[in-house]
Amino acid sequence: MRMPPKSGVPARVIKNVFVHEQYMSDEASGPEDNDETNTAVWKTRMAMKRGYEHDTDKEFLEVLTCNWRSDEMTDALHEMQRIAFDLLTPPQRKKIHYERVRGTGRESERVPERAPYNFGINKAWFDKYKNSEEYATALEDWGQYPDPDGLGTSQQVSEGTGEGDVEGGIPFDVAAED
C-alpha cells in the first residue's frame, strides 16, 4: 500500500488515524525475558535475518507482530516508516544505529487502549478475544469507528458479500448489533 499522494488518503486522515504510538509495532532490542536465548544468539539470529554475517557491529530492533491489527493497517504503518526514512537527510540517516527486523514470528500481546478505526482491526483476532476475560473490557468500543476516507470500507466495498462485509478492513455491521 502506497501512502499519499498516490493512495488518495487525505493527510488529515493520516495524522488523525495513524499517528498514535499505541498503534505502532512493539520493538525489542533483545530476547524475551523468559527466553533462554542469550543476547548474542538473538543478535546473530537478527543479523542473519537481515543478511549479515553473525559477527556484525550493527544493532537491531526486532519488530513484533501486533495480532490485533489488520494487514491493511500494518502495511500502511510500515509504508509510512519507509517514507519517513526516505525523507531523512544523509546526516540524519547516519545517526540511526539500528536496523528493524520484521517477520521473526515474535508477537506482542499488547492491545491499544484507544480503539482503532474498523479497518485497522484484525477480524479473526477480534472475534476470538472480544468476549475473553483478558480483553473484553479493552475491546468494548472496538468496531464502532467507521473507516475514514480512503481506507477500509471507504476504499472498496466487496461485491457479492453480506451487508457490512468489506475488503481490507473488519466487516462490521454496527447497526445490526444494536
Backbone as a printed PyTorch tensor [residue, N CA C, xyz], in Angstrom:
tensor([[[  0.8420,  -1.1750,   0.0000],
         [  0.0000,   0.0000,   0.0000],
         [  0.8850,   1.2350,   0.0000]],

        [[  0.7030,   2.1030,  -0.9570],
         [  1.4340,   3.3690,  -1.0180],
         [  0.6150,   4.4380,  -0.3320]],

        [[  1.2670,   5.2590,   0.4160],
         [  0.5790,   6.3490,   1.1030],
         [  0.6590,   7.5990,   0.2330]],

        [[ -0.0600,   8.6750,   0.6160],
         [ -0.1420,   9.8860,  -0.2060],
         [  1.1980,  10.2600,  -0.8020]],

        [[  1.1730,  10.8690,  -1.9950],
         [ -0.0260,  11.3270,  -2.6690],
         [ -0.7090,  10.2650,  -3.5250]],

        [[ -0.1120,   9.1140,  -3.7390],
         [ -0.6560,   8.1310,  -4.6720],
         [ -1.9280,   7.4440,  -4.1780]],

        [[ -2.0870,   7.2570,  -2.8920],
         [ -3.2220,   6.4840,  -2.3860],
         [ -4.5210,   7.2580,  -2.3590]],

        [[ -4.4230,   8.5720,  -2.3370],
         [ -5.6280,   9.3760,  -2.2510],
         [ -6.1510,   9.5150,  -0.8340]],

        [[ -5.4220,   9.0060,   0.1550],
         [ -5.8290,   9.1610,   1.5450],
         [ -5.4490,  10.5730,   1.9820]],

        [[ -6.4220,  11.3530,   2.4390],
         [ -6.1280,  12.7290,   2.8480],
         [ -5.1200,  12.7930,   3.9970]],

        [[ -4.2770,  13.8310,   3.9830],
         [ -3.2530,  13.9950,   5.0180],
         [ -3.8670,  14.0620,   6.4090]],

        [[ -5.0330,  14.6760,   6.5560],
         [ -5.6720,  14.7750,   7.8770],
         [ -6.0270,  13.3890,   8.4110]],

        [[ -6.3620,  12.4700,   7.5050],
         [ -6.6810,  11.1070,   7.9290],
         [ -5.4240,  10.4310,   8.4590]],

        [[ -4.3190,  10.6090,   7.7620],
         [ -3.0610,  10.0110,   8.2150],
         [ -2.7070,  10.5440,   9.5940]],

        [[ -2.8010,  11.8510,   9.7540],
         [ -2.4650,  12.4720,  11.0370],
         [ -3.3690,  11.9530,  12.1500]],

        [[ -4.6520,  11.8720,  11.9010],
         [ -5.6050,  11.5010,  12.9420],
         [ -5.7730,   9.9980,  13.1250]],

        [[ -5.4650,   9.2100,  12.1010],
         [ -5.6890,   7.7670,  12.1750],
         [ -4.4330,   7.0140,  12.5930]],

        [[ -3.3020,   7.3340,  12.0050],
         [ -2.1010,   6.5340,  12.1960],
         [ -1.1330,   7.0560,  13.2340]],

        [[ -1.0640,   8.3450,  13.3840],
         [ -0.0280,   8.9070,  14.2380],
         [ -0.4490,   8.7830,  15.7070]],

        [[ -0.3390,   7.5820,  16.1940],
         [ -0.6310,   7.2930,  17.5960],
         [  0.2820,   6.1470,  18.0100]],

        [[  1.0440,   6.3650,  19.0600],
         [  2.0560,   5.3850,  19.4460],
         [  1.4770,   4.0120,  19.7860]],

        [[  0.2380,   3.9520,  20.2280],
         [ -0.3310,   2.6600,  20.5990],
         [ -0.6310,   1.7760,  19.3890]],

        [[ -0.6670,   2.3530,  18.2060],
         [ -0.9450,   1.5720,  17.0030],
         [  0.3310,   1.0430,  16.3530]],

        [[  1.4610,   1.5800,  16.7400],
         [  2.7220,   1.1780,  16.1410],
         [  3.1260,  -0.2080,  16.6520]],

        [[  4.0310,  -0.8520,  15.9320],
         [  4.5180,  -2.1620,  16.3510],
         [  5.4250,  -2.0180,  17.5590]],

        [[  5.3580,  -2.9940,  18.4500],
         [  6.3230,  -3.0510,  19.5320],
         [  7.6400,  -3.5120,  18.9300]],

        [[  8.7360,  -3.0530,  19.5200],
         [ 10.0580,  -3.4290,  19.0450],
         [ 10.8830,  -3.8880,  20.2340]],

        [[ 11.7120,  -4.8920,  20.0190],
         [ 12.5380,  -5.4360,  21.0960],
         [ 14.0060,  -5.3260,  20.7160]],

        [[ 14.8290,  -4.9770,  21.6980],
         [ 16.2610,  -4.8590,  21.4470],
         [ 17.0220,  -6.0550,  22.0020]],

        [[ 16.2990,  -7.1310,  22.2880],
         [ 16.9130,  -8.3480,  22.7840],
         [ 15.8720,  -9.4420,  22.8950]],

        [[ 16.3020, -10.6110,  23.3760],
         [ 15.3610, -11.7270,  23.5050],
         [ 14.3450, -11.4640,  24.6120]],

        [[ 13.2680, -12.2400,  24.6100],
         [ 12.2570, -12.1160,  25.6610],
         [ 12.8850, -12.4560,  27.0070]],

        [[ 12.3630, -11.8370,  28.0630],
         [ 12.9090, -12.0630,  29.4040],
         [ 12.8810, -13.5310,  29.8090]],

        [[ 11.8150, -14.2270,  29.4590],
         [ 11.6960, -15.6320,  29.8510],
         [ 12.3300, -16.5790,  28.8320]],

        [[ 12.9490, -16.0100,  27.8030],
         [ 13.6020, -16.8100,  26.7630],
         [ 15.0050, -17.1770,  27.2440]],

        [[ 15.3820, -18.4250,  27.0750],
         [ 16.7160, -18.8520,  27.4940],
         [ 17.7880, -18.4560,  26.4830]],

        [[ 17.3570, -17.8940,  25.3600],
         [ 18.3040, -17.4480,  24.3470],
         [ 19.0960, -16.2730,  24.9050]],

        [[ 20.4100, -16.3390,  24.7970],
         [ 21.1750, -15.1970,  25.2780],
         [ 21.2140, -14.1080,  24.2080]],

        [[ 21.6230, -12.9350,  24.6020],
         [ 21.6070, -11.7740,  23.7190],
         [ 22.4700, -11.9890,  22.4770]],

        [[ 23.6110, -12.6490,  22.6230],
         [ 24.4950, -12.8820,  21.4730],
         [ 23.8190, -13.7760,  20.4300]],

        [[ 23.1220, -14.8050,  20.8850],
         [ 22.4110, -15.7000,  19.9620],
         [ 21.2840, -14.9400,  19.2710]],

        [[ 20.5470, -14.1370,  20.0430],
         [ 19.4650, -13.3200,  19.4760],
         [ 20.0190, -12.3780,  18.4140]],

        [[ 21.1390, -11.7050,  18.7180],
         [ 21.7310, -10.7580,  17.7690],
         [ 22.1830, -11.4790,  16.4990]],

        [[ 22.7510, -12.6640,  16.6420],
         [ 23.1650, -13.4460,  15.4740],
         [ 21.9580, -13.7950,  14.6110]],

        [[ 20.8710, -14.1960,  15.2510],
         [ 19.6490, -14.5330,  14.5120],
         [ 19.1190, -13.3090,  13.7540]],

        [[ 19.1440, -12.1230,  14.3820],
         [ 18.6730, -10.8960,  13.7310],
         [ 19.5970, -10.5290,  12.5650]],

        [[ 20.9010, -10.6640,  12.7720],
         [ 21.8740, -10.3390,  11.7260],
         [ 21.6740, -11.2380,  10.5080]],

        [[ 21.4970, -12.5130,  10.7410],
         [ 21.3070, -13.4480,   9.6340],
         [ 20.0040, -13.1560,   8.8960]],

        [[ 18.9700, -12.7950,   9.6340],
         [ 17.6850, -12.4530,   9.0080],
         [ 17.8460, -11.2460,   8.0820]],

        [[ 18.7470, -10.3340,   8.4380],
         [ 18.9980,  -9.1390,   7.6210],
         [ 20.0940,  -9.3740,   6.5770]],

        [[ 20.6740, -10.5650,   6.5390],
         [ 21.6550, -10.8870,   5.5150],
         [ 23.0950, -10.5710,   5.8860]],

        [[ 23.3820, -10.3720,   7.1530],
         [ 24.7440, -10.0930,   7.6150],
         [ 25.3840, -11.3670,   8.1480]],

        [[ 26.7120, -11.3150,   8.2580],
         [ 27.4260, -12.3780,   8.9530],
         [ 27.0600, -12.2720,  10.4270]],

        [[ 27.3130, -13.3270,  11.1610],
         [ 26.8900, -13.3480,  12.5650],
         [ 27.6250, -12.3490,  13.4480]],

        [[ 28.8250, -11.9560,  13.0990],
         [ 29.5780, -11.0260,  13.9450],
         [ 29.6100,  -9.6260,  13.3280]],

        [[ 28.5110,  -8.9380,  13.4260],
         [ 28.4040,  -7.5840,  12.9010],
         [ 28.2940,  -6.5950,  14.0570]],

        [[ 28.7050,  -5.3710,  13.7990],
         [ 28.5960,  -4.3180,  14.8120],
         [ 27.2170,  -3.6670,  14.7980]],

        [[ 26.3740,  -4.0700,  13.8660],
         [ 25.0350,  -3.4810,  13.7590],
         [ 24.2140,  -3.7800,  15.0130]],

        [[ 23.2710,  -2.8650,  15.2900],
         [ 22.3000,  -3.0840,  16.3570],
         [ 20.9520,  -3.3200,  15.6920]],

        [[ 20.1150,  -4.1040,  16.3380],
         [ 18.8430,  -4.4810,  15.7360],
         [ 17.6750,  -4.2150,  16.6720]],

        [[ 16.5300,  -3.9460,  16.0580],
         [ 15.2530,  -3.8820,  16.7580],
         [ 14.3570,  -4.9200,  16.1020]],

        [[ 13.9090,  -5.8680,  16.8750],
         [ 13.0120,  -6.9020,  16.3700],
         [ 11.5870,  -6.3600,  16.4140]],

        [[ 10.9520,  -6.2880,  15.2510],
         [  9.5880,  -5.7680,  15.1630],
         [  8.6230,  -6.9080,  15.4620]],

        [[  7.8570,  -6.7330,  16.5250],
         [  6.9090,  -7.7600,  16.9470],
         [  5.5910,  -7.6110,  16.1920]],

        [[  4.9640,  -8.7230,  15.8900],
         [  3.6750,  -8.7230,  15.2080],
         [  2.5800,  -8.3450,  16.1940]],

        [[  1.7590,  -7.3830,  15.8050],
         [  0.5880,  -6.9940,  16.6130],
         [ -0.6060,  -7.7720,  16.0800]],

        [[ -0.9890,  -8.8030,  16.7820],
         [ -2.0490,  -9.6880,  16.2930],
         [ -3.4000,  -9.0060,  16.1570]],

        [[ -3.6600,  -7.9690,  16.9220],
         [ -4.9520,  -7.2700,  16.8850],
         [ -5.1180,  -6.4360,  15.6220]],

        [[ -4.0020,  -6.1120,  14.9550],
         [ -4.0070,  -5.1430,  13.8620],
         [ -4.1900,  -5.8220,  12.5060]],

        [[ -5.0100,  -5.2030,  11.6350],
         [ -5.2550,  -5.7410,  10.2930],
         [ -4.0150,  -5.6010,   9.4170]],

        [[ -3.9550,  -6.4290,   8.3740],
         [ -2.8570,  -6.3260,   7.4100],
         [ -2.8470,  -4.9600,   6.7480]],

        [[ -4.0320,  -4.4060,   6.4610],
         [ -4.1040,  -3.0970,   5.8110],
         [ -3.4370,  -2.0280,   6.6720]],

        [[ -3.7230,  -2.0270,   7.9500],
         [ -3.1300,  -1.0240,   8.8290],
         [ -1.6350,  -1.2750,   9.0090]],

        [[ -1.2490,  -2.5330,   9.1550],
         [  0.1650,  -2.8730,   9.2980],
         [  0.9500,  -2.4230,   8.0770]],

        [[  0.4490,  -2.7380,   6.8800],
         [  1.1330,  -2.3350,   5.6510],
         [  1.2660,  -0.8190,   5.5620]],

        [[  0.2140,  -0.1060,   5.9240],
         [  0.2400,   1.3560,   5.8610],
         [  1.2580,   1.9270,   6.8450]],

        [[  1.3150,   1.3860,   8.0510],
         [  2.2750,   1.8720,   9.0450],
         [  3.7090,   1.6160,   8.6030]],

        [[  3.9700,   0.4320,   8.0580],
         [  5.3170,   0.1250,   7.5830],
         [  5.6920,   1.0120,   6.4000]],

        [[  4.7370,   1.2730,   5.5250],
         [  4.9970,   2.1520,   4.3860],
         [  5.3190,   3.5680,   4.8630]],

        [[  4.6140,   4.0290,   5.8680],
         [  4.9040,   5.3660,   6.4000],
         [  6.2980,   5.4210,   7.0080]],

        [[  6.7360,   4.3500,   7.6620],
         [  8.0990,   4.3090,   8.1890],
         [  9.1130,   4.3880,   7.0600]],

        [[  8.8460,   3.6720,   5.9610],
         [  9.7670,   3.7170,   4.8140],
         [  9.8130,   5.1210,   4.2130]],

        [[  8.6610,   5.7550,   4.0930],
         [  8.6090,   7.1140,   3.5460],
         [  9.3670,   8.0710,   4.4570]],

        [[  9.1450,   7.9610,   5.7590],
         [  9.8370,   8.8380,   6.7110],
         [ 11.3450,   8.6470,   6.6130]],

        [[ 11.8000,   7.4010,   6.4750],
         [ 13.2300,   7.1410,   6.3420],
         [ 13.7710,   7.7570,   5.0550]],

        [[ 13.0320,   7.6190,   3.9670],
         [ 13.4680,   8.1810,   2.6840],
         [ 13.5940,   9.6970,   2.7290]],

        [[ 12.8430,  10.3350,   3.6020],
         [ 12.8740,  11.7930,   3.7090],
         [ 14.0140,  12.3110,   4.5860]],

        [[ 14.7080,  11.4130,   5.2770],
         [ 15.8230,  11.8350,   6.1170],
         [ 17.0060,  12.2700,   5.2630]],

        [[ 17.7500,  13.2190,   5.7580],
         [ 18.9800,  13.6500,   5.0890],
         [ 20.0710,  12.6260,   5.3970]],

        [[ 21.1490,  12.5830,   4.5990],
         [ 22.2350,  11.6410,   4.8970],
         [ 22.7810,  11.7750,   6.3270]],

        [[ 22.9900,  12.9920,   6.8470],
         [ 23.4580,  13.0730,   8.2380],
         [ 22.4520,  12.4980,   9.2460]],

        [[ 21.1630,  12.6780,   8.9830],
         [ 20.1440,  12.1130,   9.8740],
         [ 20.1490,  10.5870,   9.8030]],

        [[ 20.3050,  10.0470,   8.6100],
         [ 20.3380,   8.5890,   8.4500],
         [ 21.5420,   7.9880,   9.1640]],

        [[ 22.6580,   8.7150,   9.1190],
         [ 23.8910,   8.2170,   9.7300],
         [ 23.7480,   8.0670,  11.2490]],

        [[ 22.8570,   8.8360,  11.8430],
         [ 22.6490,   8.7810,  13.2940],
         [ 21.8580,   7.5440,  13.7270]],

        [[ 21.2340,   6.8770,  12.7900],
         [ 20.4580,   5.6780,  13.1180],
         [ 21.4180,   4.4950,  13.1970]],

        [[ 21.4960,   3.8990,  14.3740],
         [ 22.4710,   2.8310,  14.5990],
         [ 21.8460,   1.4420,  14.6620]],

        [[ 20.6040,   1.3290,  14.2800],
         [ 19.9300,   0.0450,  14.3680],
         [ 19.1990,  -0.2380,  13.0600]],

        [[ 18.8810,  -1.4900,  12.8730],
         [ 18.0490,  -1.8940,  11.7410],
         [ 16.8550,  -2.6610,  12.2900]],

        [[ 15.7040,  -2.4010,  11.7090],
         [ 14.4890,  -3.1200,  12.1090],
         [ 14.4520,  -4.4780,  11.4060]],

        [[ 14.0780,  -5.4980,  12.1610],
         [ 13.9870,  -6.8550,  11.6320],
         [ 12.5390,  -7.3150,  11.7860]],

        [[ 11.8850,  -7.5450,  10.6470],
         [ 10.4840,  -7.9790,  10.6400],
         [ 10.3950,  -9.4640,  10.2700]],

        [[  9.2530, -10.0430,  10.5570],
         [  8.9870, -11.4110,  10.1160],
         [  9.6920, -12.4810,  10.9150]],

        [[  9.9590, -12.2210,  12.1830],
         [ 10.6480, -13.2140,  13.0100],
         [  9.6890, -14.1790,  13.6930]],

        [[  8.4110, -13.8620,  13.6780],
         [  7.4280, -14.7060,  14.3420],
         [  7.1560, -14.3090,  15.7830]],

        [[  7.9140, -13.3810,  16.3010],
         [  7.6870, -12.9220,  17.6810],
         [  6.4650, -12.0140,  17.7060]],

        [[  5.6200, -12.1980,  18.7120],
         [  4.3450, -11.4830,  18.7670],
         [  4.2280, -10.6290,  20.0190]],

        [[  3.4200,  -9.5920,  19.9040],
         [  3.1020,  -8.7270,  21.0340],
         [  1.6490,  -8.9650,  21.4280]],

        [[  1.4210,  -9.1090,  22.7110],
         [  0.0600,  -9.3010,  23.2140],
         [ -0.5690,  -7.9710,  23.6230]],

        [[  0.1940,  -6.8820,  23.5180],
         [ -0.2920,  -5.5670,  23.9290],
         [ -1.4100,  -5.1070,  23.0060]],

        [[ -2.4780,  -4.5850,  23.6040],
         [ -3.6260,  -4.0700,  22.8580],
         [ -3.7390,  -2.5810,  23.1750]],

        [[ -3.9390,  -1.7440,  22.1600],
         [ -4.0370,  -0.3070,  22.4400],
         [ -5.2650,   0.0370,  23.2810]],

        [[ -5.1050,   1.0360,  24.1390],
         [ -6.2340,   1.4960,  24.9520],
         [ -7.2250,   2.2760,  24.1040]],

        [[ -6.7430,   2.8770,  23.0480],
         [ -7.5650,   3.6800,  22.1390],
         [ -8.0070,   2.7890,  20.9770]],

        [[ -9.3010,   2.6170,  20.8140],
         [ -9.8250,   1.7540,  19.7500],
         [ -9.4790,   2.3150,  18.3790]],

        [[ -9.0010,   1.4710,  17.4710],
         [ -8.7030,   1.9300,  16.1120],
         [ -9.9750,   2.0060,  15.2650]],

        [[ -9.8430,   2.6420,  14.1050],
         [-10.9380,   2.5960,  13.1350],
         [-11.1340,   1.1370,  12.7350]],

        [[-12.3100,   0.8090,  12.2540],
         [-12.6530,  -0.5760,  11.9390],
         [-11.6700,  -1.2420,  10.9860]],

        [[-11.1770,  -0.5130,   9.9760],
         [-10.2650,  -1.1350,   9.0060],
         [ -8.9830,  -1.6270,   9.6660]],

        [[ -8.6230,  -1.0670,  10.8140],
         [ -7.3730,  -1.4070,  11.4810],
         [ -7.4410,  -2.6360,  12.3630]],

        [[ -8.6130,  -3.2410,  12.4670],
         [ -8.8040,  -4.3790,  13.3700],
         [ -8.7400,  -5.6990,  12.6020]],

        [[ -7.9730,  -6.6290,  13.1230],
         [ -7.9080,  -7.9760,  12.5710],
         [ -9.1640,  -8.7180,  13.0380]],

        [[-10.0720,  -8.9820,  12.1160],
         [-11.3650,  -9.5710,  12.4600],
         [-11.2330, -10.9270,  13.1510]],

        [[-10.3680, -11.7840,  12.6620],
         [-10.2210, -13.1100,  13.2710],
         [ -9.7520, -12.9840,  14.7220]],

        [[ -8.7840, -12.1150,  14.9670],
         [ -8.2970, -11.9030,  16.3290],
         [ -9.4110, -11.3320,  17.2020]],

        [[-10.1180, -10.3210,  16.6940],
         [-11.1940,  -9.6790,  17.4480],
         [-12.2860, -10.6870,  17.8130]],

        [[-12.7070, -11.4800,  16.8450],
         [-13.7560, -12.4730,  17.1020],
         [-13.3290, -13.4710,  18.1790]],

        [[-12.0600, -13.8090,  18.1980],
         [-11.5470, -14.7710,  19.1730],
         [-11.4990, -14.1880,  20.5890]],

        [[-11.1520, -12.8980,  20.7140],
         [-10.8890, -12.3230,  22.0300],
         [-11.9170, -11.3260,  22.5540]],

        [[-12.9100, -10.9490,  21.7630],
         [-13.8360,  -9.8910,  22.1830],
         [-14.6030, -10.2210,  23.4630]],

        [[-14.8170, -11.4860,  23.7400],
         [-15.5340, -11.8790,  24.9550],
         [-14.6300, -12.5330,  25.9960]],

        [[-13.3290, -12.5060,  25.7490],
         [-12.4100, -13.1450,  26.6910],
         [-12.2730, -12.2960,  27.9510]],

        [[-11.9960, -12.9580,  29.0410],
         [-11.8150, -12.2640,  30.3130],
         [-10.6690, -11.2520,  30.2230]],

        [[ -9.6230, -11.6310,  29.5230],
         [ -8.4250, -10.7920,  29.4230],
         [ -8.6560,  -9.4980,  28.6440]],

        [[ -9.4460,  -9.5500,  27.5600],
         [ -9.5650,  -8.3990,  26.6650],
         [-10.9480,  -7.7490,  26.5910]],

        [[-11.9790,  -8.3560,  27.1370],
         [-13.3560,  -7.8730,  26.9470],
         [-13.5220,  -6.3930,  27.2700]],

        [[-12.9890,  -5.9390,  28.3770],
         [-13.1360,  -4.5340,  28.7620],
         [-12.4070,  -3.6230,  27.7860]],

        [[-11.2000,  -3.9890,  27.4100],
         [-10.4110,  -3.1610,  26.4900],
         [-11.0570,  -3.0650,  25.1120]],

        [[-11.8220,  -4.0740,  24.7280],
         [-12.3910,  -4.1340,  23.3800],
         [-13.8450,  -3.6720,  23.3050]],

        [[-14.3650,  -3.1140,  24.3830],
         [-15.7820,  -2.7350,  24.4280],
         [-16.2210,  -1.8430,  23.2700]],

        [[-15.4010,  -0.8550,  22.9140],
         [-15.8240,   0.0780,  21.8560],
         [-15.1910,  -0.2290,  20.4990]],

        [[-14.5070,  -1.3520,  20.3880],
         [-13.9080,  -1.7210,  19.1080],
         [-15.0100,  -2.0810,  18.1150]],

        [[-14.8140,  -1.6800,  16.8580],
         [-15.7880,  -1.9580,  15.8060],
         [-16.8510,  -0.8870,  15.6950]],

        [[-16.6810,   0.2100,  16.4210],
         [-17.6820,   1.2700,  16.4280],
         [-17.1940,   2.5490,  15.7570]],

        [[-16.0560,   2.4740,  15.0730],
         [-15.4970,   3.6630,  14.4370],
         [-15.4000,   3.4460,  12.9300]],

        [[-16.3780,   3.9600,  12.1680],
         [-16.3920,   3.7760,  10.7140],
         [-15.0820,   4.2390,  10.0800]],

        [[-14.7580,   3.6150,   8.9800],
         [-13.4980,   3.9040,   8.3070],
         [-13.4560,   5.3160,   7.7440]],

        [[-12.3050,   5.9920,   7.8750],
         [-12.1440,   7.3250,   7.2960],
         [-11.9760,   7.2380,   5.7810]],

        [[-12.0710,   8.3690,   5.1240],
         [-11.9180,   8.4300,   3.6670],
         [-10.6580,   7.7120,   3.2050]],

        [[-10.8060,   6.8630,   2.1980],
         [ -9.6690,   6.2230,   1.5500],
         [ -9.1800,   4.9440,   2.1960]],

        [[ -9.8190,   4.4950,   3.2650],
         [ -9.3480,   3.3020,   3.9530],
         [-10.5070,   2.3560,   4.2460]],

        [[-10.2210,   1.0580,   4.2630],
         [-11.2270,   0.0560,   4.6160],
         [-12.4780,   0.1620,   3.7780]],

        [[-13.6330,   0.2940,   4.4230],
         [-14.9120,   0.3520,   3.7180],
         [-15.0160,   1.5690,   2.8280]],

        [[-14.3280,   2.6360,   3.1860],
         [-14.3560,   3.8380,   2.3570],
         [-13.5160,   3.6600,   1.1030]],

        [[-12.6230,   2.6750,   1.1220],
         [-11.7440,   2.4300,  -0.0210],
         [-12.4290,   1.5490,  -1.0530]],

        [[-12.9950,   0.4250,  -0.6150],
         [-13.5610,  -0.5220,  -1.5750],
         [-14.5060,  -1.4730,  -0.8590]],

        [[-15.7390,  -1.5150,  -1.2720],
         [-16.6950,  -2.4590,  -0.7110],
         [-16.6910,  -3.6980,  -1.5910]],

        [[-16.6380,  -4.8540,  -0.9660],
         [-16.6360,  -6.1080,  -1.7170],
         [-17.9690,  -6.3020,  -2.4190]],

        [[-17.9130,  -6.8760,  -3.6060],
         [-19.1400,  -7.2190,  -4.3090],
         [-19.5310,  -8.6330,  -3.9190]],

        [[-20.8430,  -8.8670,  -3.8040],
         [-21.3340, -10.2090,  -3.5460],
         [-21.1860, -10.6720,  -2.1120]],

        [[-20.9430,  -9.7590,  -1.1770],
         [-20.8440, -10.1610,   0.2160],
         [-22.0460,  -9.6430,   0.9660]],

        [[-22.1870, -10.0960,   2.1730],
         [-23.3000,  -9.6540,   3.0010],
         [-23.1430,  -8.2110,   3.4270]],

        [[-24.2250,  -7.6440,   3.9170],
         [-24.1950,  -6.2590,   4.3680],
         [-23.1520,  -6.1180,   5.4680]],

        [[-22.3060,  -5.1060,   5.3410],
         [-21.2800,  -4.8590,   6.3370],
         [-19.9500,  -5.5130,   6.0200]],

        [[-19.8990,  -6.4630,   5.0840],
         [-18.6400,  -7.0990,   4.7360],
         [-17.8310,  -6.1650,   3.8520]],

        [[-16.5210,  -6.1270,   4.0880],
         [-15.6520,  -5.2590,   3.3010],
         [-14.3380,  -5.9590,   3.0240]],

        [[-13.6260,  -5.4580,   2.0320],
         [-12.2680,  -5.9200,   1.7940],
         [-11.3260,  -4.9590,   2.4880]],

        [[-10.2890,  -5.4810,   3.1040],
         [ -9.2470,  -4.6490,   3.6780],
         [ -9.5090,  -4.2230,   5.1070]],

        [[-10.6870,  -4.3680,   5.6260],
         [-10.9640,  -3.9570,   6.9950],
         [-11.8160,  -4.9940,   7.6870]],

        [[-12.2180,  -4.6860,   8.8750],
         [-13.0310,  -5.6210,   9.6400],
         [-14.4840,  -5.4980,   9.2160]],

        [[-15.1500,  -6.5920,   8.8960],
         [-16.5390,  -6.5000,   8.4700],
         [-17.4720,  -6.3280,   9.6690]],

        [[-17.8620,  -5.1260,   9.9140],
         [-18.7890,  -4.8220,  10.9900],
         [-20.0480,  -4.2420,  10.3960]],

        [[-21.1410,  -4.6620,  10.8920],
         [-22.4070,  -4.0190,  10.5770],
         [-22.9340,  -3.5630,  11.9260]],

        [[-22.4510,  -2.3930,  12.3630],
         [-22.7460,  -1.8970,  13.6990],
         [-24.2440,  -1.8010,  13.9300]],

        [[-24.9940,  -1.3870,  12.9180],
         [-26.4420,  -1.2510,  13.0730],
         [-27.0800,  -2.5910,  13.4210]],

        [[-26.5510,  -3.6700,  12.8710],
         [-27.1160,  -4.9930,  13.1200],
         [-26.8520,  -5.4660,  14.5430]],

        [[-25.8610,  -4.8760,  15.2100],
         [-25.5230,  -5.2980,  16.5610],
         [-26.3140,  -4.5410,  17.6080]],

        [[-27.0610,  -3.5160,  17.2350],
         [-27.8210,  -2.7170,  18.2100],
         [-28.9870,  -3.4850,  18.7700]]])
